[in-house]
Amino acid sequence: NAGVMQNPRHLVRRRGQEARLRCSPMKGHSHVYWYRQLPEEGLKFMVYLQKENIIDESGMPKERFSAEFPKEGPSILRIQQVVRGDSAAYFCASSPGQGLYGYTFGSGTRLTVV
Amino acid sequence: GQQLNQSPQSMFIQEGEDVSMNCTSSSIFNTWLWYKQEPGEGPVLLIALYKAGELTSNGRLTAQFGITRKDSFLNISASIPSDVGIYFCAGQPADGGSQGNLIFGKGTKLSVKP
């Protein structure tokens, strides 16, 4: 019974490139959440998705960032034209339904922009 | 935006000592959660609190949901070396935000000397 799987674990991109981060939720979970963590900081909510729908994107930067959770396959967080300030750990969590029951985090993707 | 003030920022203690950390907010929260994060990993849930005044234990850990709904504390008794890590409080605010949108504190970094 695998947990929340995120890949890659580490990603290095040059400024201006695109970064694609993947999150496969736990089996039976249809709700996915993305968070960003800067060094020495807590996690900051970015976006909440259900299959094929964005429920809450109040924490997403307005430009260059997008997220999807298609009917089949993992959720993708996409960052276009990355800048140094995008360097952070990006965590995904999933839950079986609305609310916090079973809300579980993955191990994260560490993005470094050089 | 809403913030959680977590203190202390860091603690250096001797093995066997008790530890106490807390989180406060200027606004009311419906849920308080305490997480532990180890290097290179995602946060792992330790204790969840759902009702004002609730006191919950998980082994050597005890947490309480403050009666004003604006604070919570976590105690660790008889610390051991494997307690080392960063402890985060997180909460679900009563006003606004979707059900999966958690607000995190900045963390308390715990170091334990054997």
Interface residues (C-beta under 8 A of the other chain):
Chain A: V4 H31 Y33 Y35 E40 E41 G42 L43 K44 F45 Y48 I55 D56 S58 G59 F91 A93 S95 Q98 G99 L100 Y103 T104 F105 G106 S107 G108
Chain B: L4 Q6 T31 L33 G40 E41 G42 P43 V44 L45 A48 F88 A90 Q92 G97 S98 Q99 G100 N101 L102 I103 F104 G105 K106 G107
